[in-house]
Amino acid sequence: MEKKRTDYKRTEKARPEKKQYEEEKGRARKSADSRGRRVKPEGKALQVGSDARSGRERQQKSGIQSGTKIPYGAVNRSRRTAGALTDVCPVYKKCGGCEYQGVPYQEQLKLKEKQVRKLLQKYCTVYPIVGMEEPYHYRNKVHAVFDHDRKGNAISGVYQKGTHYVVPVDECMIENRKADEIIVSIRELLRSFKIKTYDEDTGYGLLRHVLVKRGFATKEIMVVLVTASPVFPSKNNFVNALRRLYPEITTIIQNVNGRGTSMVLGDQEKILFGKGYIEDVLCGCRFRISSKSFYQINPVQTEVLYGKAIELAGLTGKETVLDAYCGIGTIGLIASKQAGSVTGVELNKDAIRDAIVNAKQNNTKNIRFYCADAGEFMEDMAAQGEKADVVFMDPPRSGSDEKFLSSLVRMGPEKIIYISCNPETQARDLEYLTRHGYGARGAWPVDLFPFTGHVEVVIQMTYCGDERK
């Protein structure tokens, strides 16, 4: 019988066009992993894309899944050069995060651009990829898994590829240095305060994960301590000790996750210090970022990506704009400066809460946000005969679904600006849209994730047919 400890207890028949779309989507699923990447028969992912964390040039290996921890690892402090191999991460084989480790950065860009051309050039011109001048330590969100070794000593790092074994690591070439330092210090504080790390097998222990987010422009830092139980012994002293080590930390949050799942964050949170969120400035707008809301991990390249998206929209100040999958409202708020009105829709309620606050603090009056599934929201809009002149869409790696795309076609916007971190599912969705009256005018790749296989692409589409329904 399993022992429990009280202190750390875990507590219609398809239309022909729909059939065709679902068949295409099914083929994509069969040839893709859970993150939308193409998979070889033996199960290894082709380098279409993976998660983003990189830093100095390190040897990289395919197989990382987007959304999981990208490479972590102690790094040789050799000369930084994006054009030659100077750094090799000692744990890259186990981590699997940096597929392009050991590949000169300019060569990485060529490989990514080649992949985008292969997938998208049948639809439109693919323009040269935009890379980074300094492709290291760009990741402003860092996640560490906590566990213990055979001797019971606390360790932190990343799950070994394809397993739940934790590879101990102290720093990563693509992660923010300060965030890595904070995580190592938290690990050391656990020993001082005699706090146990969580054991997935037994359910004993307290600390499961640590998440650090940092504002690029503001330098504000959030630390999220993910615990298996709300009971946190000596938490005030622990927080004070961490603040003494890092006075630049602006907020500390305890997130409680007692579920035996792979989800990092739980539903319950408690602010231990500060205001419970951080802020950052992007493209001239100020954004509030909470622990659960999405914010691009590479703000330098995000400004390039969003700047190009706004440019392609060609806003004149009169347009009705829809920002689908809007997150905390980044694209919509940036576009609102040049649009007549903007509507944002997002399923994540925490992100929508932040988006509403962001609109207020940027004194933006011409934008509204709704918490809803993007496909269902679009379906309702189309049914009511509502229109949009420009639609920005930035779906998850899996792409959009038929409900969203068919409703988009019915609404008939003059322009669609499609941003994607997965060119393969983007190509699948483009196939649907081109069959229904839209033409792609160009694809612009932007490297937000150096040293990984991921790449962002923004595509401009305009209405050119007569299939609006």
C-alpha positions in Angstrom: 0.0 0.0 0.0 1.4 3.4 -1.0 2.6 5.5 1.9 1.6 9.1 2.0 3.3 12.1 3.7 1.0 14.8 5.0 3.5 17.6 4.3 4.1 17.1 0.6 1.1 14.9 -0.5 0.0 15.0 -4.1 -3.0 15.9 -3.4 -23.0 15.3 -39.8 -21.9 14.0 -42.6 -18.8 15.7 -43.9 -19.1 18.0 -47.0 -16.7 17.0 -49.8 -14.4 20.0 -49.1 -14.4 19.1 -45.4 -13.6 15.5 -46.2 -10.7 16.6 -48.4 -9.4 18.9 -45.7 -9.6 16.3 -43.0 -7.9 13.7 -45.3 -5.0 16.2 -45.8 -4.9 17.0 -42.1 -4.9 13.2 -41.3 -2.0 12.7 -43.6 -0.1 15.5 -41.9 -0.9 13.9 -38.5 0.3 10.5 -39.6 3.6 12.0 -40.8 4.1 14.4 -37.9 4.8 14.1 -34.2 2.8 15.7 -31.5 4.4 19.0 -32.2 3.6 19.0 -35.9 7.0 18.0 -37.1 7.5 15.5 -39.9 8.5 12.1 -38.7 10.6 9.4 -40.4 9.3 5.8 -40.3 11.8 5.0 -37.5 10.3 7.8 -35.4 13.0 10.5 -35.8 11.8 13.9 -36.7 13.0 15.6 -39.8 14.4 19.1 -39.2 11.2 21.0 -40.0 11.3 22.7 -36.6 11.6 22.2 -32.9 11.6 24.3 -29.8 13.7 27.3 -29.3 16.6 27.8 -27.1 20.1 28.2 -28.3 23.1 30.2 -27.6 26.6 29.7 -28.6 27.3 27.2 -31.3 26.7 23.8 -30.0 26.3 20.5 -31.6 22.6 19.8 -31.9 20.4 16.8 -32.5 16.9 16.4 -33.9 14.1 15.1 -31.8 13.2 17.9 -29.4 9.6 18.7 -29.0 8.3 22.2 -29.0 7.3 23.5 -25.7 9.7 21.3 -23.8 12.9 22.5 -22.3 15.4 23.3 -24.9 19.0 22.9 -24.3 20.5 23.5 -21.1 24.0 22.6 -20.3 27.4 23.7 -19.0 29.2 25.4 -21.8 32.9 25.7 -22.7 33.8 29.4 -22.3 35.5 29.6 -25.6 35.5 32.5 -28.2 32.0 33.4 -29.5 31.9 33.1 -33.3 28.7 32.5 -35.2 30.6 31.3 -38.2 32.7 28.5 -36.7 32.3 25.7 -34.2 33.8 27.0 -30.9 31.4 25.6 -28.3 30.2 22.1 -27.7 27.6 21.5 -25.0 28.5 18.4 -22.9 24.9 17.3 -22.6 23.5 18.0 -26.1 23.2 14.3 -26.9 21.0 13.7 -23.9 19.1 17.0 -24.1 18.4 16.8 -27.9 17.4 20.5 -27.9 19.8 22.1 -30.4 19.6 20.2 -33.7 22.0 22.6 -35.3 24.8 22.5 -32.7 28.1 22.5 -34.4 26.7 24.1 -37.5 27.9 27.6 -38.2 25.1 30.1 -37.8 25.1 31.3 -41.4 24.8 27.7 -42.5 21.9 27.2 -40.1 20.1 30.1 -41.8 20.7 28.6 -45.2 19.3 25.2 -44.0 16.1 26.8 -42.6 15.5 28.9 -45.6 15.9 25.9 -47.8 13.4 24.0 -45.8 10.9 26.9 -46.0 11.4 27.1 -49.8 10.8 23.4 -50.1 7.4 23.7 -48.3 6.1 27.0 -49.5 7.7 28.0 -52.8 4.8 26.3 -54.8 2.5 29.0 -53.3 4.6 32.1 -53.4 8.0 33.7 -53.4 10.1 32.9 -50.3 12.3 35.8 -49.4 15.7 35.5 -47.6 15.6 34.6 -44.0 16.3 37.3 -41.4 18.8 36.0 -38.8 20.2 37.4 -35.5 23.4 39.4 -35.1 24.0 37.9 -31.7 22.3 34.4 -31.7 23.2 33.6 -28.1 21.4 33.7 -24.7 18.3 35.0 -26.4 15.7 33.0 -24.6 13.9 35.1 -22.0 11.9 32.2 -20.5 13.7 29.4 -18.8 12.2 26.2 -17.4 14.0 23.7 -15.2 12.8 20.3 -13.9 13.8 19.5 -10.4 14.7 16.0 -9.1 17.3 14.3 -7.0 20.2 12.0 -7.7 20.8 8.5 -6.2 22.3 10.1 -3.1 19.3 12.3 -2.6 21.0 15.5 -3.7 18.8 18.1 -5.5 19.4 18.3 -9.2 17.9 20.6 -11.9 17.9 20.6 -15.6 16.1 19.0 -18.5 14.4 15.7 -19.2 16.6 13.5 -21.2 15.1 13.2 -24.7 12.3 10.7 -24.8 12.4 10.0 -21.1 11.6 11.5 -17.7 15.2 11.2 -16.5 16.5 14.6 -15.5 19.9 15.6 -17.0 21.6 17.9 -14.5 22.7 21.2 -16.1 23.7 24.6 -14.9 23.7 26.8 -17.9 22.6 26.9 -21.5 24.0 28.9 -24.4 20.6 30.0 -25.6 19.0 30.8 -22.3 19.3 34.1 -20.4 22.3 33.9 -18.1 20.7 35.5 -15.1 17.8 33.0 -15.3 20.2 30.1 -15.3 22.0 31.6 -12.3 18.8 32.0 -10.3 17.8 28.3 -11.0 21.2 27.1 -9.7 20.8 29.2 -6.6 17.4 27.9 -5.9 18.8 24.4 -6.0 21.4 25.3 -3.5 18.8 27.0 -1.2 16.8 23.7 -1.1 19.7 22.1 0.7 20.0 24.9 3.2 16.2 24.8 3.9 16.0 21.0 3.8 13.3 21.1 1.2 13.0 18.0 -0.9 12.5 17.9 -4.7 9.5 16.1 -6.0 9.7 12.4 -6.9 7.5 11.4 -9.8 7.5 7.7 -8.8 6.6 8.0 -5.2 4.7 11.4 -5.1 6.9 12.6 -2.3 8.7 15.9 -2.2 7.8 19.5 -2.8 9.6 21.4 -5.6 8.8 20.1 -9.2 9.8 22.9 -11.5 11.1 26.4 -11.6 10.1 28.9 -14.3 11.9 32.2 -14.8 10.7 34.9 -17.1 12.5 38.1 -17.9 11.5 41.3 -19.6 14.0 42.2 -22.3 13.4 46.0 -22.2 12.3 46.3 -18.5 14.8 43.8 -17.0 12.0 42.7 -14.7 12.2 39.1 -13.5 9.5 36.6 -12.5 10.3 33.4 -10.6 7.7 30.7 -10.5 8.2 27.9 -8.0 6.0 24.9 -9.0 5.3 22.7 -6.0 3.4 19.5 -5.5 1.6 20.8 -2.4 0.4 24.2 -1.2 2.3 23.5 2.1 5.7 25.3 1.7 7.8 25.1 4.9 9.7 28.3 5.7 8.5 29.9 2.4 8.9 33.4 3.7 12.5 32.8 4.8 13.1 31.0 1.5 11.8 33.9 -0.5 13.8 36.4 1.5 17.0 34.4 1.0 16.4 34.3 -2.7 15.7 38.0 -2.9 18.9 38.8 -1.0 20.8 36.8 -3.6 19.0 38.5 -6.5 17.5 41.8 -5.6 16.6 42.3 -9.3 13.8 39.7 -9.0 10.6 41.7 -9.1 8.0 39.0 -8.3 7.9 35.4 -7.0 5.0 33.1 -7.4 4.1 29.7 -5.9 2.2 27.6 -8.4 0.7 24.4 -7.1 0.5 21.3 -9.4 -0.4 18.1 -7.6 -1.5 16.3 -10.7 0.4 13.3 -12.0 0.6 14.7 -15.6 3.3 16.2 -17.8 1.7 19.7 -17.5 4.2 22.0 -15.8 1.8 24.6 -14.2 -1.2 23.9 -12.1 -4.4 25.9 -11.6 -3.6 27.3 -8.1 -1.2 30.2 -7.6 -0.1 32.4 -4.7 2.0 35.5 -5.0 4.9 35.3 -2.5 6.5 38.6 -3.5 5.8 41.5 -5.8 2.9 42.1 -8.1 2.5 38.6 -9.6 3.5 39.5 -13.1 6.2 41.3 -15.1 6.0 43.8 -17.9 8.0 44.3 -21.1 8.0 46.7 -24.0 7.6 45.4 -27.6 7.2 47.5 -30.8 6.4 50.6 -28.7 3.7 48.9 -26.6 3.9 47.9 -22.9 2.8 44.3 -22.1 1.9 42.6 -18.9 3.1 39.0 -18.7 1.8 36.5 -16.2 3.1 33.0 -15.4 0.7 31.2 -17.7 0.4 33.7 -20.6 2.3 33.2 -23.9 5.0 35.8 -24.8 7.5 35.2 -27.6 10.8 34.0 -26.1 13.1 36.1 -28.4 11.9 39.7 -28.2 14.7 41.0 -30.6 13.5 38.9 -33.5 9.9 39.2 -32.4 10.0 42.9 -33.2 11.4 42.0 -36.7 8.6 39.4 -37.2 5.7 41.6 -36.0 7.1 44.7 -37.8 7.0 42.8 -41.0 3.5 41.5 -40.3 2.2 45.0 -39.7 3.9 46.3 -42.8 2.3 43.5 -44.9 -1.1 44.4 -43.6 -0.8 47.9 -45.2 -3.1 49.5 -42.6 -4.4 53.0 -43.3 -6.3 53.7 -40.1 -9.7 52.7 -41.4 -9.6 48.9 -41.4 -11.5 46.4 -39.3 -8.9 44.0 -38.0 -9.2 40.6 -36.4 -6.3 39.2 -34.3 -6.9 35.4 -34.1 -5.0 33.4 -31.4 -4.1 36.8 -30.0 -2.5 35.7 -26.7 -1.8 38.7 -24.5 -2.8 41.0 -27.4 0.7 41.8 -28.8 -0.1 41.9 -32.5 -3.5 43.4 -32.1 -2.3 46.2 -29.9 0.6 47.0 -32.2 -1.8 47.0 -35.2 -4.4 49.2 -33.3 -2.2 52.2 -33.8 -2.8 52.1 -37.5 -6.3 50.4 -37.7 -9.9 51.6 -37.3 -10.8 48.8 -34.9 -9.3 45.6 -33.7 -10.9 42.4 -32.2 -8.7 39.9 -30.5 -9.7 36.3 -29.6 -7.9 33.8 -27.5 -8.8 30.6 -25.6 -6.4 31.1 -22.6 -8.3 33.1 -20.0 -5.1 34.2 -18.3 -3.8 35.6 -21.5 -7.0 37.5 -22.2 -6.9 39.0 -18.7 -3.4 40.3 -19.5 -4.6 41.5 -22.9 -7.4 43.6 -21.4 -4.9 45.1 -18.9 -2.5 45.8 -21.7 -5.1 47.7 -23.7 -5.8 49.9 -20.7 -2.2 50.6 -19.8 -1.5 51.5 -23.5 -4.6 53.7 -23.5 -5.9 51.9 -26.5 -9.6 52.5 -27.1 -10.2 50.8 -30.4 -9.6 47.2 -29.4 -11.8 44.5 -27.8 -10.7 41.0 -26.5 -12.8 37.9 -26.2 -12.0 34.6 -24.5 -13.1 31.9 -26.9 -12.0 29.2 -29.2 -10.8 30.9 -32.4 -12.6 28.5 -34.7 -15.9 28.8 -32.9 -15.6 32.6 -32.6 -14.9 32.9 -36.3 -17.9 30.6 -37.1 -20.2 32.8 -35.1 -18.9 35.9 -36.8 -19.4 34.4 -40.2 -22.9 33.2 -39.3 -23.8 36.7 -38.2 -22.4 38.2 -41.4 -19.6 40.1 -39.7 -16.6 41.1 -41.7 -13.0 42.0 -41.2 -10.7 43.7 -43.7 -7.5 42.2 -42.4 -7.1 39.0 -40.3 -3.9 38.3 -38.4 -3.6 34.6 -37.5 -0.8 33.1 -35.4 -2.0 29.6 -34.5 -0.2 26.9 -32.5 2.2 24.5 -34.2 -0.6 22.2 -35.1 -2.0 25.0 -37.4 -5.6 26.0 -37.8 -8.6 23.6 -38.1 -11.2 23.4 -40.8 -13.8 25.2 -38.7 -11.6 28.3 -38.5 -10.4 28.2 -42.1 -13.9 27.7 -43.6 -15.3 30.6 -41.5 -12.3 32.7 -42.5 -13.2 32.1 -46.2 -16.9 33.0 -45.5 -15.9 36.3 -43.9 -13.8 37.1 -46.9 -11.1 39.5 -45.6 -9.1 41.3 -48.3 -5.9 40.3 -46.5 -4.7 37.5 -44.3 -1.4 37.8 -42.5 -0.5 34.2 -41.4 2.3 33.8 -38.9 3.5 30.3 -38.1 6.3 28.5 -36.2 5.6 25.4 -38.3 6.0 25.8 -42.0 4.6 22.3 -42.6 1.2 22.9 -41.1 1.3 26.4 -42.5 1.7 24.9 -46.0 -1.3 22.6 -45.3 -3.5 25.5 -44.3 -2.3 27.5 -47.4 -3.4 24.6 -49.6 -7.0 25.0 -48.2 -7.0 28.8 -48.5 -5.6 28.8 -52.1 -8.4 26.4 -53.1 -10.9 28.9 -51.7 -10.0 32.2 -53.5 -6.8 33.4 -51.8 -3.4 33.8 -53.1 -0.1 34.0 -51.2 2.0 37.0 -52.1 5.2 36.2 -50.3 6.7 34.3 -47.4 9.2 36.0 -45.1 11.2 33.6 -42.7 12.5 35.0 -39.5 14.9 33.1 -37.2 13.5 33.4 -33.7 15.2 30.2 -32.5 18.9 30.0 -33.5 20.6 26.6 -33.1 17.3 24.8 -33.2 15.3 23.5 -36.2 12.4 26.0 -35.6 11.7 29.0 -37.8 8.9 31.5 -37.9 7.3 32.5 -41.2 4.9 35.4 -42.0 2.9 35.1 -45.2 0.8 37.7 -46.9 -2.4 36.4 -48.6 -4.9 38.5 -50.5 -8.3 37.6 -51.9 -8.2 37.0 -55.7 -11.1 34.6 -56.4 -14.8 34.3 -56.3 -15.4 31.5 -53.8 -16.6 33.6 -50.8 -19.5 31.9 -49.1 
